[in-house]
C-alpha cells in the first residue's frame, strides 16, 4: 500500500478540501521558513491556517536549515512531523528530542553517492525522504538510484511527480509519494488534479 503526502499547501480553501476528501492523504506539508518558495507560508498566516481539525492527517512542517529561534516560534503549532533539509544528523536528533516531533530527513539526490547519505540519518529518522536538488523547483532525479534500498524506516520519494503518474513505478521503491508541483496549474494547487491523484492512489491500492 502506497501512502502520500501533499506538500506546499498555503490556503485554507484547498486545505479544507483535502482534509475532507473521500480519499485523504496520510500527510499534508507546509513550507514554513523557506522564503524562496512560492508555497512559503508566513508565520502568522501559518498559525491560523493549520489551527484546524486534521481529521487524522499528519501535518508536516517543511524546514530548510531552521534556526533555533524559528523552531521556538513553531514549537506549539499543530505539527506531527518536521521535514528537515540541510540539517546534520546530530542536529536533527537534537531537534527531535527537544521538540518531541517525528522526523523526516530529506536526502537530495543527484547521483549514487548522494543516496548513501541516508546512512547518517537512518537511526534518528522516522521517515527518509529522497528528493531532487531542486528545492522550490520541481526537478527530477533518477528514481532507479533508490530501487534496491533496504531500510528499516519508511521511504518517501519526491521529485517532479505528476498528478496522473503511473503509480506502479513507485510501488517497489517507496512507501510514500510526496507530491507538490504536479498538483498545480499556473503555480496554484488545482483541486481537479488533487482529486485525480488521490482517487488514482486509492484505486491503485485497492487493486494491488
Buried (B, 14 or more C-beta within 10 A) or exposed (E): EBBBBBBBBBEEEBBEBBBEBEBBBBBBBBBBBBEEBEBBBEEEEBBEBBEBEBEEBBBBBBBBEBEEEBBEBBEEBBBBBBBBBEBEBEBBBBBBEEBEBBBBBBBBBEEEEBBEBBEBBEEBBBBBBBBBEBBBEBBEBBBEBBEEBEBEBBBBBBBBBEBEBEBEEBBEBBBBBBBBBBBBEEEEBBBEBBBBBBEBBBEBBEEE
